[in-house]
Amino acid sequence: MLNTQKLQALVIISMFLFASCKKDQDPIIIVPPSTGSTLVLNGLTGTEMSGATAGNTVYLDLSSNTTTNVTRANWDLAFYCGNEFRVALNNTSGAGAKVLSINDLSAVNAADTIGLTLAVNHAAPVPADFAYFDHIDGAITGTVIPEISATGANNNVVIINRGAGGGIAERPWIKLRVLRNGANGYTIQYAGILSSTYQTVHIAKDEAYHYLLFSFDNGVLNNGQPRKNAWDLAWTYSLYQTNFGGGMVPYNFSDLIETNHLSNVQVKEKIYADANAATAAYTAFNKDSVNALANATATGKWVIAGKWRSTQPATGAKLDRFYLIKDANGNNYKLRCLSMGVGADGGTRGKPKFQYELITM
């Protein structure tokens, strides 16, 4: 009996040791970054009158060679998941807002909207309209809605025009209050501007994301902005700015490229004499070229913006340039824009074509 017990014990110990060794020896699988691709981004939902009003924002992750489409009309607010309690408007719909001096939702009605547009006036934009939009540079501290206070009474009612930029249908205005929900979340109270009752929704922060997207129609989007380090660039229609001769004014633009600046994605634009020179330089660009530009890259939401294309004059993708992209994981890519469907560049509007390659360091 004793020998049997010893034998059983030895078998158990041997199995444990074998399992331990096997576990220790199992390789850790690291997926290498994509070496590059030529791809077409699908910005079209199928309901647009024109590709210039493409309904999707398309997020691109270079290292995994994946894209994520988010329909611009499908969300209204972006709830920040970092340390601050901030709520951003939907810049891709042209949404605008005004903060009132009261905190009682039931006291706000259509009379409070008299004289307000909370939208870009494309015929005669003025600098004063910037006050209704989040800061163009995407700074966390630049939201129209102030940082949400821990003292509930300090969080006043906000009137929101949900935006009709880029072919989005006009929708009823919203009155809104946002409160903190403990140390890691938000409580939102909202209703149509004419409503006497409101809905309440609680949103918990998720540190895997920069923002959680919320729709007044459908709640938190399950297929919203990708995880914070799972995208590098986003192609989109968006509120931006331009100069009408009297200084910068807010204006909606098509075919902009946003950088994931909150994840410190960095960009450097390289411009050459013509398309042939740019193609030759793109082909030759290697790790030595990257090292020479070590301190010359820039971080910001709109480092690329509309610099990659021309719609007036209507010549399409600018082939005299390409971009160096350094992602959040330190991978270096070179990227060039091949077509966008304007002029004779051979593309389809709303489906821009890009090429990128990993630079082996």
C-alpha atoms as a printed R data frame, in Angstrom:
    type eleno elety resid chain resno       x      y       z
1   ATOM     1    CA   MET     A     1   0.000  0.000   0.000
2   ATOM     2    CA   LEU     A     2   2.823  2.318   0.907
3   ATOM     3    CA   ASN     A     3   4.623  1.631  -2.353
4   ATOM     4    CA   THR     A     4   1.438  2.357  -4.278
5   ATOM     5    CA   GLN     A     5   1.015  5.680  -2.472
6   ATOM     6    CA   LYS     A     6   4.638  6.600  -3.188
7   ATOM     7    CA   LEU     A     7   4.190  5.679  -6.834
8   ATOM     8    CA   GLN     A     8   1.081  7.834  -7.107
9   ATOM     9    CA   ALA     A     9   2.892 10.733  -5.455
10  ATOM    10    CA   LEU     A    10   5.823 10.407  -7.854
11  ATOM    11    CA   VAL     A    11   3.471 10.382 -10.829
12  ATOM    12    CA   ILE     A    12   1.723 13.539  -9.617
13  ATOM    13    CA   ILE     A    13   5.031 15.312  -8.958
14  ATOM    14    CA   SER     A    14   6.338 14.286 -12.382
15  ATOM    15    CA   MET     A    15   3.215 15.593 -14.083
16  ATOM    16    CA   PHE     A    16   3.518 18.877 -12.206
17  ATOM    17    CA   LEU     A    17   7.180 19.258 -13.131
18  ATOM    18    CA   PHE     A    18   6.453 18.411 -16.767
19  ATOM    19    CA   ALA     A    19   3.653 20.942 -16.892
20  ATOM    20    CA   SER     A    20   5.851 23.562 -15.233
21  ATOM    21    CA   CYS     A    21   8.684 22.974 -17.673
22  ATOM    22    CA   LYS     A    22   6.296 23.055 -20.613
23  ATOM    23    CA   LYS     A    23   4.799 26.311 -19.392
24  ATOM    24    CA   ASP     A    24   8.246 27.836 -18.942
25  ATOM    25    CA   GLN     A    25   9.281 26.744 -22.420
26  ATOM    26    CA   ASP     A    26   6.168 27.862 -24.296
27  ATOM    27    CA   PRO     A    27   7.265 30.691 -26.590
28  ATOM    28    CA   ILE     A    28   5.754 34.140 -26.235
29  ATOM    29    CA   ILE     A    29   4.274 34.897 -29.624
30  ATOM    30    CA   ILE     A    30   4.918 38.465 -30.724
31  ATOM    31    CA   VAL     A    31   3.075 39.512 -33.846
32  ATOM    32    CA   PRO     A    32   5.456 41.559 -35.991
33  ATOM    33    CA   PRO     A    33   4.212 44.883 -37.339
34  ATOM    34    CA   SER     A    34   2.839 44.979 -40.849
35  ATOM    35    CA   THR     A    35   5.479 45.592 -43.495
36  ATOM    36    CA   GLY     A    36   3.061 47.787 -45.387
37  ATOM    37    CA   SER     A    37   0.272 47.716 -47.917
38  ATOM    38    CA   THR     A    38  -1.538 49.525 -50.691
39  ATOM    39    CA   LEU     A    39  -5.131 50.040 -49.619
40  ATOM    40    CA   VAL     A    40  -8.310 51.922 -50.397
41  ATOM    41    CA   LEU     A    41 -10.233 53.407 -47.480
42  ATOM    42    CA   ASN     A    42 -13.996 53.036 -47.810
43  ATOM    43    CA   GLY     A    43 -15.479 56.282 -46.570
44  ATOM    44    CA   LEU     A    44 -18.838 55.714 -48.249
45  ATOM    45    CA   THR     A    45 -21.964 54.473 -46.498
46  ATOM    46    CA   GLY     A    46 -23.935 54.221 -49.736
47  ATOM    47    CA   THR     A    47 -26.387 56.998 -48.946
48  ATOM    48    CA   GLU     A    48 -24.267 59.998 -49.977
49  ATOM    49    CA   MET     A    49 -25.146 62.343 -52.805
50  ATOM    50    CA   SER     A    50 -21.420 62.782 -53.396
51  ATOM    51    CA   GLY     A    51 -18.133 61.335 -52.219
52  ATOM    52    CA   ALA     A    52 -17.285 64.814 -50.936
53  ATOM    53    CA   THR     A    53 -19.758 64.165 -48.115
54  ATOM    54    CA   ALA     A    54 -18.495 60.665 -47.285
55  ATOM    55    CA   GLY     A    55 -20.463 59.377 -44.317
56  ATOM    56    CA   ASN     A    56 -17.696 57.406 -42.635
57  ATOM    57    CA   THR     A    57 -14.652 58.317 -40.638
58  ATOM    58    CA   VAL     A    58 -12.046 55.650 -41.443
59  ATOM    59    CA   TYR     A    59  -9.435 54.823 -38.797
60  ATOM    60    CA   LEU     A    60  -6.196 53.224 -40.005
61  ATOM    61    CA   ASP     A    61  -3.780 51.187 -37.905
62  ATOM    62    CA   LEU     A    62  -0.538 50.818 -39.841
63  ATOM    63    CA   SER     A    63   1.103 48.097 -37.743
64  ATOM    64    CA   SER     A    64  -1.853 45.716 -38.076
65  ATOM    65    CA   ASN     A    65  -2.936 46.896 -41.534
66  ATOM    66    CA   THR     A    66  -6.538 47.255 -40.360
67  ATOM    67    CA   THR     A    67  -9.225 49.880 -40.837
68  ATOM    68    CA   THR     A    68 -12.277 50.731 -38.730
69  ATOM    69    CA   ASN     A    69 -15.266 52.641 -40.098
70  ATOM    70    CA   VAL     A    70 -17.398 54.848 -37.850
71  ATOM    71    CA   THR     A    71 -20.433 56.516 -39.414
72  ATOM    72    CA   ARG     A    72 -20.274 60.225 -38.612
73  ATOM    73    CA   ALA     A    73 -23.998 60.605 -37.989
74  ATOM    74    CA   ASN     A    74 -24.075 57.719 -35.510
75  ATOM    75    CA   TRP     A    75 -22.640 59.525 -32.496
76  ATOM    76    CA   ASP     A    76 -22.960 62.840 -30.665
77  ATOM    77    CA   LEU     A    77 -20.568 63.041 -27.709
78  ATOM    78    CA   ALA     A    78 -17.138 61.620 -26.879
79  ATOM    79    CA   PHE     A    79 -16.460 60.872 -23.204
80  ATOM    80    CA   TYR     A    80 -12.799 61.092 -22.251
81  ATOM    81    CA   CYS     A    81 -11.382 58.058 -20.455
82  ATOM    82    CA   GLY     A    82  -8.206 59.640 -19.065
83  ATOM    83    CA   ASN     A    83  -7.731 61.400 -15.735
84  ATOM    84    CA   GLU     A    84  -9.749 64.490 -16.633
85  ATOM    85    CA   PHE     A    85 -13.534 64.531 -16.867
86  ATOM    86    CA   ARG     A    86 -14.080 65.963 -20.338
87  ATOM    87    CA   VAL     A    87 -16.783 65.613 -22.977
88  ATOM    88    CA   ALA     A    88 -16.095 66.438 -26.631
89  ATOM    89    CA   LEU     A    89 -18.560 67.312 -29.389
90  ATOM    90    CA   ASN     A    90 -18.793 65.491 -32.707
91  ATOM    91    CA   ASN     A    91 -16.483 67.540 -34.912
92  ATOM    92    CA   THR     A    92 -17.219 65.215 -37.860
93  ATOM    93    CA   SER     A    93 -20.872 66.310 -37.921
94  ATOM    94    CA   GLY     A    94 -20.096 69.973 -37.247
95  ATOM    95    CA   ALA     A    95 -21.879 69.889 -33.879
96  ATOM    96    CA   GLY     A    96 -21.920 73.110 -31.852
97  ATOM    97    CA   ALA     A    97 -22.873 73.927 -28.265
98  ATOM    98    CA   LYS     A    98 -23.531 76.735 -25.819
99  ATOM    99    CA   VAL     A    99 -23.248 76.483 -22.040
100 ATOM   100    CA   LEU     A   100 -26.042 78.260 -20.156
101 ATOM   101    CA   SER     A   101 -25.862 79.916 -16.751
102 ATOM   102    CA   ILE     A   102 -28.405 77.605 -15.091
103 ATOM   103    CA   ASN     A   103 -28.319 73.960 -14.013
104 ATOM   104    CA   ASP     A   104 -32.037 73.099 -14.222
105 ATOM   105    CA   LEU     A   105 -32.883 71.114 -17.364
106 ATOM   106    CA   SER     A   106 -36.619 71.613 -16.925
107 ATOM   107    CA   ALA     A   107 -36.180 75.385 -17.072
108 ATOM   108    CA   VAL     A   108 -34.646 75.259 -20.574
109 ATOM   109    CA   ASN     A   109 -36.847 75.373 -23.677
110 ATOM   110    CA   ALA     A   110 -36.960 76.620 -27.256
111 ATOM   111    CA   ALA     A   111 -36.833 80.248 -26.123
112 ATOM   112    CA   ASP     A   112 -33.246 79.658 -25.012
113 ATOM   113    CA   THR     A   113 -32.231 78.893 -28.602
114 ATOM   114    CA   ILE     A   114 -33.427 82.194 -30.076
115 ATOM   115    CA   GLY     A   115 -30.573 83.862 -31.924
116 ATOM   116    CA   LEU     A   116 -28.385 80.748 -31.828
117 ATOM   117    CA   THR     A   117 -27.183 78.759 -34.831
118 ATOM   118    CA   LEU     A   118 -24.364 76.737 -33.231
119 ATOM   119    CA   ALA     A   119 -23.251 75.806 -36.736
120 ATOM   120    CA   VAL     A   120 -20.718 76.886 -39.344
121 ATOM   121    CA   ASN     A   121 -21.952 79.602 -41.684
122 ATOM   122    CA   HIS     A   122 -20.244 78.535 -44.898
123 ATOM   123    CA   ALA     A   123 -21.343 81.686 -46.729
124 ATOM   124    CA   ALA     A   124 -20.014 84.119 -44.145
125 ATOM   125    CA   PRO     A   125 -18.079 82.423 -41.332
126 ATOM   126    CA   VAL     A   126 -16.780 84.659 -38.547
127 ATOM   127    CA   PRO     A   127 -14.071 84.103 -35.902
128 ATOM   128    CA   ALA     A   128 -16.609 84.555 -33.081
129 ATOM   129    CA   ASP     A   129 -18.219 81.243 -34.059
130 ATOM   130    CA   PHE     A   130 -15.181 79.349 -32.737
131 ATOM   131    CA   ALA     A   131 -16.772 79.774 -29.288
132 ATOM   132    CA   TYR     A   132 -19.409 77.162 -30.159
133 ATOM   133    CA   PHE     A   133 -16.962 74.423 -31.144
134 ATOM   134    CA   ASP     A   134 -14.277 72.395 -29.424
135 ATOM   135    CA   HIS     A   135 -10.781 73.719 -30.047
136 ATOM   136    CA   ILE     A   136  -9.600 72.740 -33.512
137 ATOM   137    CA   ASP     A   137  -6.328 71.251 -32.216
138 ATOM   138    CA   GLY     A   138  -8.177 68.557 -30.258
139 ATOM   139    CA   ALA     A   139  -6.695 69.565 -26.901
140 ATOM   140    CA   ILE     A   140  -8.354 67.850 -23.944
141 ATOM   141    CA   THR     A   141  -8.693 71.219 -22.234
142 ATOM   142    CA   GLY     A   142 -10.267 72.876 -25.285
143 ATOM   143    CA   THR     A   143 -13.813 71.507 -25.071
144 ATOM   144    CA   VAL     A   144 -16.835 73.828 -25.171
145 ATOM   145    CA   ILE     A   145 -18.293 71.872 -22.271
146 ATOM   146    CA   PRO     A   146 -16.129 72.758 -19.250
147 ATOM   147    CA   GLU     A   147 -14.425 70.025 -17.263
148 ATOM   148    CA   ILE     A   148 -17.138 68.190 -15.352
149 ATOM   149    CA   SER     A   149 -17.067 69.369 -11.745
150 ATOM   150    CA   ALA     A   150 -17.165 67.070  -8.725
151 ATOM   151    CA   THR     A   151 -19.750 69.508  -7.356
152 ATOM   152    CA   GLY     A   152 -22.933 68.679  -9.242
153 ATOM   153    CA   ALA     A   153 -24.493 72.132  -8.930
154 ATOM   154    CA   ASN     A   154 -21.567 73.613 -10.868
155 ATOM   155    CA   ASN     A   155 -22.405 71.641 -14.023
156 ATOM   156    CA   ASN     A   156 -24.750 73.818 -16.044
157 ATOM   157    CA   VAL     A   157 -27.115 72.967 -18.869
158 ATOM   158    CA   VAL     A   158 -25.653 72.774 -22.374
159 ATOM   159    CA   ILE     A   159 -27.646 73.320 -25.572
160 ATOM   160    CA   ILE     A   160 -26.390 71.216 -28.482
161 ATOM   161    CA   ASN     A   161 -26.957 71.462 -32.212
162 ATOM   162    CA   ARG     A   162 -26.093 67.904 -33.250
163 ATOM   163    CA   GLY     A   163 -24.697 69.102 -36.579
164 ATOM   164    CA   ALA     A   164 -25.696 68.740 -40.215
165 ATOM   165    CA   GLY     A   165 -22.247 68.908 -41.783
166 ATOM   166    CA   GLY     A   166 -21.449 66.832 -44.835
167 ATOM   167    CA   GLY     A   167 -24.936 65.720 -45.782
168 ATOM   168    CA   ILE     A   168 -26.204 64.747 -42.316
169 ATOM   169    CA   ALA     A   169 -29.918 65.458 -41.903
170 ATOM   170    CA   GLU     A   170 -30.994 68.174 -39.486
171 ATOM   171    CA   ARG     A   171 -31.993 66.770 -36.088
172 ATOM   172    CA   PRO     A   172 -33.754 68.286 -33.068
173 ATOM   173    CA   TRP     A   173 -31.562 70.210 -30.676
174 ATOM   174    CA   ILE     A   174 -30.672 68.709 -27.298
175 ATOM   175    CA   LYS     A   175 -30.428 70.091 -23.767
176 ATOM   176    CA   LEU     A   176 -27.865 68.295 -21.633
177 ATOM   177    CA   ARG     A   177 -26.223 68.113 -18.227
178 ATOM   178    CA   VAL     A   178 -23.177 66.006 -17.440
179 ATOM   179    CA   LEU     A   179 -22.180 65.024 -13.897
180 ATOM   180    CA   ARG     A   180 -19.427 62.911 -12.434
181 ATOM   181    CA   ASN     A   181 -20.425 59.383 -11.474
182 ATOM   182    CA   GLY     A   182 -17.962 58.493  -8.737
183 ATOM   183    CA   ALA     A   183 -14.246 58.528  -9.457
184 ATOM   184    CA   ASN     A   184 -14.367 56.826 -12.834
185 ATOM   185    CA   GLY     A   185 -17.472 57.687 -14.770
186 ATOM   186    CA   TYR     A   186 -20.122 60.101 -15.974
187 ATOM   187    CA   THR     A   187 -23.854 60.575 -15.533
188 ATOM   188    CA   ILE     A   188 -25.631 62.354 -18.357
189 ATOM   189    CA   GLN     A   189 -29.105 63.840 -18.295
190 ATOM   190    CA   TYR     A   190 -30.550 64.877 -21.652
191 ATOM   191    CA   ALA     A   191 -33.743 65.591 -23.554
192 ATOM   192    CA   GLY     A   192 -35.019 67.227 -26.696
193 ATOM   193    CA   ILE     A   193 -35.114 70.991 -26.356
194 ATOM   194    CA   LEU     A   194 -38.949 70.909 -26.199
195 ATOM   195    CA   SER     A   195 -39.213 68.020 -23.743
196 ATOM   196    CA   SER     A   196 -40.233 68.411 -20.101
197 ATOM   197    CA   THR     A   197 -38.710 65.064 -19.071
198 ATOM   198    CA   TYR     A   198 -35.191 63.776 -19.543
199 ATOM   199    CA   GLN     A   199 -33.269 60.518 -19.798
200 ATOM   200    CA   THR     A   200 -30.394 59.533 -17.528
201 ATOM   201    CA   VAL     A   201 -27.461 57.370 -18.621
202 ATOM   202    CA   HIS     A   202 -24.343 56.300 -16.712
203 ATOM   203    CA   ILE     A   203 -21.063 55.815 -18.578
204 ATOM   204    CA   ALA     A   204 -18.004 54.196 -16.998
205 ATOM   205    CA   LYS     A   205 -14.565 55.181 -18.257
206 ATOM   206    CA   ASP     A   206 -12.543 52.490 -20.045
207 ATOM   207    CA   GLU     A   207  -8.800 53.113 -19.938
208 ATOM   208    CA   ALA     A   208  -8.284 51.091 -23.128
209 ATOM   209    CA   TYR     A   209  -9.780 53.995 -25.095
210 ATOM   210    CA   HIS     A   210  -9.158 57.707 -25.419
211 ATOM   211    CA   TYR     A   211 -12.888 58.317 -25.864
212 ATOM   212    CA   LEU     A   212 -16.137 56.387 -25.646
213 ATOM   213    CA   LEU     A   213 -18.621 57.573 -28.259
214 ATOM   214    CA   PHE     A   214 -22.242 58.173 -27.260
215 ATOM   215    CA   SER     A   215 -25.387 58.634 -29.347
216 ATOM   216    CA   PHE     A   216 -28.493 60.439 -28.106
217 ATOM   217    CA   ASP     A   217 -30.431 57.859 -30.130
218 ATOM   218    CA   ASN     A   218 -28.644 54.599 -29.292
219 ATOM   219    CA   GLY     A   219 -26.429 55.085 -26.223
220 ATOM   220    CA   VAL     A   220 -22.740 54.105 -26.070
221 ATOM   221    CA   LEU     A   221 -21.410 52.785 -29.381
222 ATOM   222    CA   ASN     A   222 -19.982 49.274 -29.267
223 ATOM   223    CA   ASN     A   223 -18.205 49.899 -32.560
224 ATOM   224    CA   GLY     A   224 -16.893 53.393 -31.898
225 ATOM   225    CA   GLN     A   225 -13.373 54.779 -31.930
226 ATOM   226    CA   PRO     A   226 -10.739 51.991 -31.832
227 ATOM   227    CA   ARG     A   227  -8.662 51.312 -28.720
228 ATOM   228    CA   LYS     A   228  -6.276 54.161 -28.053
229 ATOM   229    CA   ASN     A   229  -3.124 52.492 -29.414
230 ATOM   230    CA   ALA     A   230  -4.911 50.611 -32.205
231 ATOM   231    CA   TRP     A   231  -5.031 53.439 -34.728
232 ATOM   232    CA   ASP     A   232  -2.606 55.961 -36.175
233 ATOM   233    CA   LEU     A   233  -4.529 58.045 -38.708
234 ATOM   234    CA   ALA     A   234  -8.173 58.810 -39.430
235 ATOM   235    CA   TRP     A   235  -9.513 60.024 -42.771
236 ATOM   236    CA   THR     A   236 -12.707 62.060 -42.374
237 ATOM   237    CA   TYR     A   237 -15.000 64.982 -43.076
238 ATOM   238    CA   SER     A   238 -14.598 67.390 -40.167
239 ATOM   239    CA   LEU     A   239 -14.879 70.840 -38.710
240 ATOM   240    CA   TYR     A   240 -11.582 72.614 -39.328
241 ATOM   241    CA   GLN     A   241 -10.522 76.186 -40.061
242 ATOM   242    CA   THR     A   242  -9.548 78.445 -42.929
243 ATOM   243    CA   ASN     A   243  -8.780 82.080 -43.671
244 ATOM   244    CA   PHE     A   244 -11.418 84.109 -45.529
245 ATOM   245    CA   GLY     A   245  -9.130 87.136 -45.589
246 ATOM   246    CA   GLY     A   246  -9.876 88.454 -42.129
247 ATOM   247    CA   GLY     A   247  -8.224 85.749 -40.057
248 ATOM   248    CA   MET     A   248  -9.054 82.151 -39.246
249 ATOM   249    CA   VAL     A   249 -12.702 81.075 -39.143
250 ATOM   250    CA   PRO     A   250 -14.357 77.687 -38.498
251 ATOM   251    CA   TYR     A   251 -15.207 75.756 -41.643
252 ATOM   252    CA   ASN     A   252 -16.176 72.178 -42.546
253 ATOM   253    CA   PHE     A   253 -13.849 70.281 -44.871
254 ATOM   254    CA   SER     A   254 -13.821 66.938 -46.672
255 ATOM   255    CA   ASP     A   255 -10.913 64.511 -46.963
256 ATOM   256    CA   LEU     A   256  -8.945 65.530 -43.885
257 ATOM   257    CA   ILE     A   257  -6.403 63.253 -42.215
258 ATOM   258    CA   GLU     A   258  -6.264 63.290 -38.431
259 ATOM   259    CA   THR     A   259  -3.307 62.009 -36.408
260 ATOM   260    CA   ASN     A   260  -3.737 60.052 -33.162
261 ATOM   261    CA   HIS     A   261  -1.961 62.791 -31.237
262 ATOM   262    CA   LEU     A   262  -3.188 61.575 -27.840
263 ATOM   263    CA   SER     A   263  -1.085 58.432 -28.382
264 ATOM   264    CA   ASN     A   264   1.869 60.574 -29.503
265 ATOM   265    CA   VAL     A   265   1.809 59.415 -33.117
266 ATOM   266    CA   GLN     A   266   4.313 61.622 -34.940
267 ATOM   267    CA   VAL     A   267   4.384 62.877 -38.515
268 ATOM   268    CA   LYS     A   268   6.869 64.505 -40.861
269 ATOM   269    CA   GLU     A   269   5.875 65.819 -44.291
270 ATOM   270    CA   LYS     A   270   8.459 65.533 -47.103
271 ATOM   271    CA   ILE     A   271   7.855 67.719 -50.178
272 ATOM   272    CA   TYR     A   272   9.795 67.493 -53.470
273 ATOM   273    CA   ALA     A   273   9.998 69.333 -56.772
274 ATOM   274    CA   ASP     A   274   7.536 67.041 -58.550
275 ATOM   275    CA   ALA     A   275   5.923 63.599 -58.493
276 ATOM   276    CA   ASN     A   276   8.929 61.843 -60.044
277 ATOM   277    CA   ALA     A   277  11.309 63.265 -57.453
278 ATOM   278    CA   ALA     A   278   8.915 62.329 -54.656
279 ATOM   279    CA   THR     A   279   8.591 58.752 -55.945
280 ATOM   280    CA   ALA     A   280  12.360 58.341 -56.122
281 ATOM   281    CA   ALA     A   281  12.795 59.744 -52.619
282 ATOM   282    CA   TYR     A   282   9.994 57.544 -51.250
283 ATOM   283    CA   THR     A   283  11.647 54.439 -52.693
284 ATOM   284    CA   ALA     A   284  15.057 55.370 -51.284
285 ATOM   285    CA   PHE     A   285  13.827 56.487 -47.861
286 ATOM   286    CA   ASN     A   286  15.354 54.155 -45.244
287 ATOM   287    CA   LYS     A   287  16.506 53.969 -41.626
288 ATOM   288    CA   ASP     A   288  19.323 56.448 -42.260
289 ATOM   289    CA   SER     A   289  16.753 58.911 -43.553
290 ATOM   290    CA   VAL     A   290  14.655 58.370 -40.419
291 ATOM   291    CA   ASN     A   291  17.645 58.930 -38.144
292 ATOM   292    CA   ALA     A   292  18.411 62.184 -39.927
293 ATOM   293    CA   LEU     A   293  14.874 63.358 -39.091
294 ATOM   294    CA   ALA     A   294  14.900 62.193 -35.472
295 ATOM   295    CA   ASN     A   295  14.017 65.611 -34.077
296 ATOM   296    CA   ALA     A   296  12.021 66.943 -36.998
297 ATOM   297    CA   THR     A   297   8.715 65.100 -36.629
298 ATOM   298    CA   ALA     A   298   5.623 66.825 -35.259
299 ATOM   299    CA   THR     A   299   2.802 65.738 -32.968
300 ATOM   300    CA   GLY     A   300  -0.664 67.205 -33.386
301 ATOM   301    CA   LYS     A   301  -4.176 66.322 -34.480
302 ATOM   302    CA   TRP     A   302  -3.958 68.029 -37.858
303 ATOM   303    CA   VAL     A   303  -0.307 67.728 -38.892
304 ATOM   304    CA   ILE     A   304  -1.483 66.309 -42.230
305 ATOM   305    CA   ALA     A   305  -5.081 67.650 -42.368
306 ATOM   306    CA   GLY     A   306  -5.712 68.660 -46.013
307 ATOM   307    CA   LYS     A   307  -2.082 69.100 -47.050
308 ATOM   308    CA   TRP     A   308  -2.104 65.799 -48.934
309 ATOM   309    CA   ARG     A   309  -4.744 66.842 -51.501
310 ATOM   310    CA   SER     A   310  -6.031 69.738 -53.577
311 ATOM   311    CA   THR     A   311  -9.694 70.340 -54.378
312 ATOM   312    CA   GLN     A   312  -9.258 73.961 -55.530
313 ATOM   313    CA   PRO     A   313  -7.584 73.757 -57.965
314 ATOM   314    CA   ALA     A   314  -9.127 70.334 -58.521
315 ATOM   315    CA   THR     A   315  -5.988 68.294 -59.024
316 ATOM   316    CA   GLY     A   316  -6.575 65.600 -56.392
317 ATOM   317    CA   ALA     A   317  -3.877 63.798 -54.421
318 ATOM   318    CA   LYS     A   318  -0.599 65.710 -54.220
319 ATOM   319    CA   LEU     A   319   2.009 63.341 -55.608
320 ATOM   320    CA   ASP     A   320   4.954 65.626 -54.847
321 ATOM   321    CA   ARG     A   321   5.036 64.545 -51.189
322 ATOM   322    CA   PHE     A   322   4.891 61.695 -48.719
323 ATOM   323    CA   TYR     A   323   4.806 61.340 -44.944
324 ATOM   324    CA   LEU     A   324   6.943 59.713 -42.288
325 ATOM   325    CA   ILE     A   325   4.732 58.243 -39.547
326 ATOM   326    CA   LYS     A   326   6.044 57.047 -36.185
327 ATOM   327    CA   ASP     A   327   3.359 55.075 -34.368
328 ATOM   328    CA   ALA     A   328   2.766 54.695 -30.629
329 ATOM   329    CA   ASN     A   329   4.929 51.554 -30.551
330 ATOM   330    CA   GLY     A   330   7.906 53.230 -32.193
331 ATOM   331    CA   ASN     A   331   7.454 51.701 -35.654
332 ATOM   332    CA   ASN     A   332   8.425 53.989 -38.527
333 ATOM   333    CA   TYR     A   333   6.430 54.018 -41.746
334 ATOM   334    CA   LYS     A   334   6.540 55.992 -44.952
335 ATOM   335    CA   LEU     A   335   3.125 56.760 -46.448
336 ATOM   336    CA   ARG     A   336   2.018 58.404 -49.646
337 ATOM   337    CA   CYS     A   337  -1.393 59.293 -51.011
338 ATOM   338    CA   LEU     A   338  -2.044 57.969 -54.509
339 ATOM   339    CA   SER     A   339  -5.546 59.147 -55.401
340 ATOM   340    CA   MET     A   340  -8.738 60.673 -53.988
341 ATOM   341    CA   GLY     A   341 -11.107 60.942 -56.957
342 ATOM   342    CA   VAL     A   342 -10.602 64.606 -57.840
343 ATOM   343    CA   GLY     A   343  -9.329 65.902 -61.165
344 ATOM   344    CA   ALA     A   344  -7.439 63.327 -63.193
345 ATOM   345    CA   ASP     A   345  -5.883 61.408 -60.298
346 ATOM   346    CA   GLY     A   346  -7.864 58.291 -61.234
347 ATOM   347    CA   GLY     A   347  -9.503 57.602 -57.883
348 ATOM   348    CA   THR     A   348 -13.018 57.537 -56.474
349 ATOM   349    CA   ARG     A   349 -14.162 60.401 -54.240
350 ATOM   350    CA   GLY     A   350 -14.811 58.997 -50.798
351 ATOM   351    CA   LYS     A   351 -12.416 56.083 -51.371
352 ATOM   352    CA   PRO     A   352  -8.879 57.486 -51.130
353 ATOM   353    CA   LYS     A   353  -5.963 55.223 -52.013
354 ATOM   354    CA   PHE     A   354  -2.754 55.094 -49.963
355 ATOM   355    CA   GLN     A   355   0.501 53.187 -49.961
356 ATOM   356    CA   TYR     A   356   2.730 52.687 -46.942
357 ATOM   357    CA   GLU     A   357   5.819 50.668 -46.005
358 ATOM   358    CA   LEU     A   358   7.567 49.772 -42.764
359 ATOM   359    CA   ILE     A   359  11.071 51.212 -42.496
360 ATOM   360    CA   THR     A   360  13.316 48.539 -41.003
361 ATOM   361    CA   MET     A   361  15.522 50.079 -38.348
